[in-house]
């Protein structure tokens, strides 16, 4: 999603997307052997669904600035762990593909620039 959490929450389907995305991530994390407490999940969900919240991730800020992003290190890792656990993670997969397209685009753009002297 190309927006802060408040913008995503306000968009049509945004609340459902945020809820389902967090649930996918939590499922992968828990299947990987890391316990997430109910209080953590509740607090995180409340923060994500707070109307107008300007919160963004560092990954999103890097994307907005035209920098490389940690697609493989974050979402790729979640996908790999989810697949190993036999989990279906379509939202993580879509977000990962989106970031791979972006990453490929900036890599290609940088490789066609004339070298600086």
Backbone as CSV, one residue per row, in Angstrom:
resi,resn,N_x,N_y,N_z,CA_x,CA_y,CA_z,C_x,C_y,C_z
1,UNK,0.851,-1.174,0.000,0.000,0.000,0.000,0.892,1.230,0.000
2,UNK,0.518,2.174,-0.758,1.312,3.401,-0.836,0.626,4.500,-0.055
3,UNK,0.731,4.396,1.264,0.152,5.395,2.138,0.474,5.070,3.580
4,UNK,0.201,6.030,4.456,0.395,5.755,5.880,-0.793,4.931,6.389
5,UNK,-0.714,4.475,7.622,-1.767,3.589,8.110,-3.119,4.287,8.162
6,UNK,-3.134,5.583,8.440,-4.396,6.312,8.451,-5.032,6.377,7.072
7,UNK,-4.208,6.569,6.042,-4.722,6.606,4.675,-5.229,5.231,4.240
8,UNK,-4.517,4.190,4.631,-4.954,2.834,4.287,-6.259,2.523,5.006
9,UNK,-6.322,2.842,6.290,-7.525,2.584,7.083,-8.739,3.278,6.485
10,UNK,-8.557,4.486,5.964,-9.662,5.276,5.428,-10.114,4.826,4.039
11,UNK,-9.276,4.076,3.341,-9.600,3.640,1.984,-10.631,2.514,2.005
12,UNK,-11.378,2.406,0.931,-12.335,1.314,0.798,-11.598,-0.022,0.936
13,UNK,-12.027,-0.847,1.862,-11.380,-2.134,2.105,-10.127,-2.047,2.951
14,UNK,-9.751,-0.841,3.356,-8.503,-0.645,4.086,-8.460,-1.316,5.444
15,UNK,-9.534,-1.182,6.204,-9.568,-1.807,7.538,-9.452,-3.328,7.413
16,UNK,-10.164,-3.897,6.441,-10.095,-5.334,6.222,-8.690,-5.751,5.789
17,UNK,-8.088,-4.964,4.903,-6.730,-5.273,4.453,-5.759,-5.263,5.629
18,UNK,-5.787,-4.201,6.441,-4.866,-4.104,7.568,-5.057,-5.260,8.541
19,UNK,-6.300,-5.591,8.824,-6.594,-6.693,9.743,-6.084,-8.012,9.183
20,UNK,-6.391,-8.279,7.930,-5.981,-9.545,7.315,-4.469,-9.636,7.142
21,UNK,-3.831,-8.517,6.806,-2.376,-8.513,6.637,-1.697,-8.817,7.970
22,UNK,-2.137,-8.125,9.033,-1.551,-8.395,10.348,-1.785,-9.845,10.750
23,UNK,-2.956,-10.371,10.480,-3.234,-11.769,10.815,-2.323,-12.725,10.050
24,UNK,-2.049,-12.441,8.782,-1.120,-13.276,8.013,0.271,-13.238,8.628
25,UNK,0.749,-12.031,8.902,2.088,-11.886,9.478,2.159,-12.603,10.827
26,UNK,1.164,-12.391,11.669,1.154,-13.037,12.985,1.142,-14.554,12.855
27,UNK,0.404,-15.081,11.898,0.353,-16.530,11.690,1.726,-17.081,11.324
28,UNK,2.425,-16.367,10.447,3.764,-16.804,10.042,4.724,-16.733,11.227
29,UNK,4.685,-15.639,11.947,5.583,-15.466,13.092,5.344,-16.569,14.118
30,UNK,4.083,-16.833,14.412,3.765,-17.866,15.399,4.127,-19.258,14.899
31,UNK,3.909,-19.520,13.618,4.276,-20.824,13.050,5.793,-21.017,13.022
32,UNK,6.519,-19.910,13.067,7.982,-19.962,13.079,8.538,-20.120,14.489
33,UNK,7.640,-20.246,15.462,8.075,-20.520,16.823,8.218,-19.310,17.727
34,UNK,7.705,-18.178,17.306,7.787,-16.968,18.121,6.403,-16.638,18.656
35,UNK,6.292,-16.549,19.948,5.002,-16.273,20.579,4.682,-14.785,20.514
36,UNK,3.496,-14.480,20.074,2.997,-13.105,20.096,1.865,-13.055,21.108
37,UNK,2.025,-12.239,22.117,0.997,-12.140,23.142,-0.254,-11.465,22.618
38,UNK,-1.370,-11.806,23.217,-2.655,-11.216,22.830,-2.639,-9.705,23.018
39,UNK,-1.986,-9.235,24.088,-1.907,-7.792,24.337,-1.151,-7.095,23.211
40,UNK,-0.056,-7.707,22.737,0.710,-7.123,21.631,-0.147,-7.035,20.376
41,UNK,-0.830,-8.127,20.054,-1.665,-8.137,18.850,-2.806,-7.120,18.945
42,UNK,-3.421,-7.026,20.103,-4.520,-6.073,20.293,-4.014,-4.639,20.160
43,UNK,-2.902,-4.332,20.796,-2.332,-2.983,20.726,-1.921,-2.637,19.300
44,UNK,-1.305,-3.589,18.619,-0.877,-3.358,17.237,-2.084,-3.131,16.333
45,UNK,-3.124,-3.941,16.503,-4.322,-3.790,15.684,-4.975,-2.437,15.938
46,UNK,-5.063,-2.029,17.189,-5.650,-0.730,17.509,-4.855,0.397,16.859
47,UNK,-3.525,0.302,16.887,-2.680,1.330,16.275,-2.888,1.381,14.764
48,UNK,-2.989,0.215,14.137,-3.180,0.161,12.686,-4.535,0.722,12.266
49,UNK,-5.544,0.503,13.087,-6.904,0.900,12.712,-7.308,2.266,13.265
50,UNK,-6.400,2.972,13.881,-6.702,4.310,14.411,-6.872,5.281,13.237
51,UNK,-8.058,5.850,13.077,-8.277,6.778,11.963,-7.293,7.957,11.986
52,UNK,-6.764,8.255,10.822,-5.900,9.422,10.662,-4.476,9.265,11.134
53,UNK,-4.097,8.087,11.609,-2.744,7.888,12.106,-1.731,8.048,10.972
54,UNK,-0.697,8.881,11.163,0.281,9.105,10.097,1.434,8.101,10.092
55,UNK,1.318,7.005,10.805,2.403,6.037,10.951,2.761,5.394,9.612
56,UNK,4.065,5.279,9.380,4.577,4.560,8.210,5.727,3.667,8.660
57,UNK,6.092,2.743,7.817,7.247,1.885,8.093,8.489,2.481,7.448
58,UNK,9.645,2.053,7.921,10.895,2.520,7.304,10.979,2.021,5.865
59,UNK,10.425,0.855,5.591,10.406,0.318,4.237,9.616,1.256,3.315
60,UNK,8.484,1.716,3.781,7.668,2.641,2.979,8.399,3.964,2.774
61,UNK,9.054,4.460,3.810,9.791,5.725,3.663,10.920,5.568,2.638
62,UNK,11.614,4.423,2.665,12.655,4.172,1.665,12.056,4.161,0.263
63,UNK,10.919,3.523,0.093,10.246,3.463,-1.201,9.893,4.867,-1.668
64,UNK,9.328,5.672,-0.788,8.928,7.040,-1.149,10.117,7.899,-1.570
65,UNK,11.287,7.597,-1.021,12.492,8.365,-1.337,13.248,7.808,-2.532
66,UNK,12.724,6.749,-3.139,13.356,6.157,-4.317,14.543,5.282,-3.992
67,UNK,14.660,4.845,-2.749,15.774,4.000,-2.323,15.421,2.524,-2.449
68,UNK,16.450,1.697,-2.380,16.220,0.252,-2.345,15.449,-0.079,-1.075
69,UNK,14.680,-1.139,-1.123,13.879,-1.556,0.032,14.276,-2.975,0.435
70,UNK,13.914,-3.354,1.628,14.260,-4.670,2.170,13.163,-5.693,1.865
71,UNK,12.830,-5.806,0.592,11.759,-6.723,0.187,12.106,-8.166,0.533
72,UNK,13.292,-8.606,0.147,13.688,-9.994,0.406,13.870,-10.252,1.896
73,UNK,14.463,-9.288,2.576,14.793,-9.478,3.986,13.557,-9.484,4.883
74,UNK,12.511,-8.807,4.495,11.326,-8.733,5.343,10.203,-9.597,4.769
75,UNK,9.637,-9.169,3.661,8.494,-9.902,3.112,8.904,-11.237,2.490
76,UNK,10.052,-11.263,1.835,10.536,-12.524,1.278,10.767,-13.560,2.364
77,UNK,11.324,-13.118,3.481,11.541,-14.024,4.606,10.213,-14.528,5.167
78,UNK,9.241,-13.621,5.305,7.917,-14.044,5.775,7.296,-15.064,4.821
79,UNK,7.424,-14.823,3.521,6.882,-15.774,2.543,7.538,-17.136,2.651
80,UNK,8.854,-17.148,2.774,9.587,-18.413,2.880,9.160,-19.168,4.133
81,UNK,9.100,-18.468,5.253,8.706,-19.115,6.504,7.248,-19.595,6.442
82,UNK,6.385,-18.784,5.830,4.990,-19.187,5.684,4.855,-20.426,4.828
83,UNK,5.597,-20.473,3.722,5.554,-21.646,2.841,6.058,-22.886,3.573
84,UNK,7.130,-22.738,4.347,7.662,-23.872,5.112,6.636,-24.402,6.116
85,UNK,5.786,-23.497,6.617,4.762,-23.892,7.591,3.463,-24.312,6.913
86,UNK,3.421,-24.245,5.579,2.224,-24.634,4.845,1.100,-23.602,4.927
87,UNK,1.458,-22.345,5.158,0.453,-21.292,5.290,0.184,-20.611,3.948
88,UNK,-1.035,-20.184,3.761,-1.457,-19.427,2.584,-1.362,-17.938,2.957
89,UNK,-0.502,-17.193,2.261,-0.256,-15.787,2.601,-0.396,-14.889,1.365
90,UNK,-1.604,-14.770,0.829,-1.775,-14.016,-0.414,-1.483,-12.521,-0.286
91,UNK,-1.749,-11.920,0.847,-1.486,-10.484,0.988,0.006,-10.205,1.106
92,UNK,0.702,-11.033,1.852,2.156,-10.883,1.932,2.757,-11.099,0.554
93,UNK,2.259,-12.089,-0.171,2.755,-12.377,-1.518,2.534,-11.193,-2.460
94,UNK,1.359,-10.593,-2.408,1.071,-9.437,-3.275,1.972,-8.257,-2.923
95,UNK,2.157,-8.018,-1.635,3.017,-6.914,-1.215,4.464,-7.168,-1.646
96,UNK,4.912,-8.405,-1.531,6.273,-8.763,-1.945,6.454,-8.565,-3.445
97,UNK,5.493,-9.019,-4.233,5.580,-8.850,-5.688,5.632,-7.370,-6.048
98,UNK,4.795,-6.571,-5.415,4.786,-5.117,-5.642,6.172,-4.534,-5.380
99,UNK,6.789,-4.923,-4.275,8.100,-4.387,-3.940,9.185,-4.897,-4.875
100,UNK,9.048,-6.124,-5.362,10.015,-6.653,-6.331,9.938,-5.890,-7.645
101,UNK,8.728,-5.559,-8.094,8.576,-4.750,-9.310,9.268,-3.400,-9.105
102,UNK,9.009,-2.773,-7.982,9.642,-1.485,-7.664,11.166,-1.632,-7.648
103,UNK,11.666,-2.653,-6.951,13.108,-2.854,-6.832,13.744,-3.086,-8.203
104,UNK,13.095,-3.891,-9.048,13.610,-4.137,-10.396,13.642,-2.855,-11.211
105,UNK,12.628,-2.033,-11.045,12.555,-0.771,-11.779,13.701,0.161,-11.392
106,UNK,13.956,0.320,-10.099,15.026,1.254,-9.714,16.400,0.679,-10.034
107,UNK,16.548,-0.638,-9.977,17.817,-1.253,-10.360,18.101,-1.010,-11.834
108,UNK,17.084,-1.190,-12.678,17.244,-0.961,-14.113,17.548,0.509,-14.393
109,UNK,16.866,1.399,-13.728,17.088,2.833,-13.936,18.509,3.228,-13.552
110,UNK,18.994,2.674,-12.476,20.346,3.014,-12.022,21.417,2.431,-12.931
111,UNK,21.140,1.295,-13.543,22.138,0.662,-14.410,22.221,1.344,-15.770
112,UNK,21.207,2.132,-16.145,21.232,2.818,-17.442,21.754,4.242,-17.333
113,UNK,22.008,4.713,-16.133,22.545,6.066,-15.968,23.989,6.114,-16.408
114,UNK,24.366,7.251,-16.952,25.775,7.437,-17.334,26.621,7.539,-16.070
115,UNK,27.784,6.931,-16.080,28.649,7.010,-14.897,29.091,8.452,-14.649
116,UNK,29.235,8.793,-13.400,29.714,10.140,-13.044,31.221,10.105,-12.906
117,UNK,31.834,11.201,-13.282,33.293,11.284,-13.218,33.711,12.185,-12.095
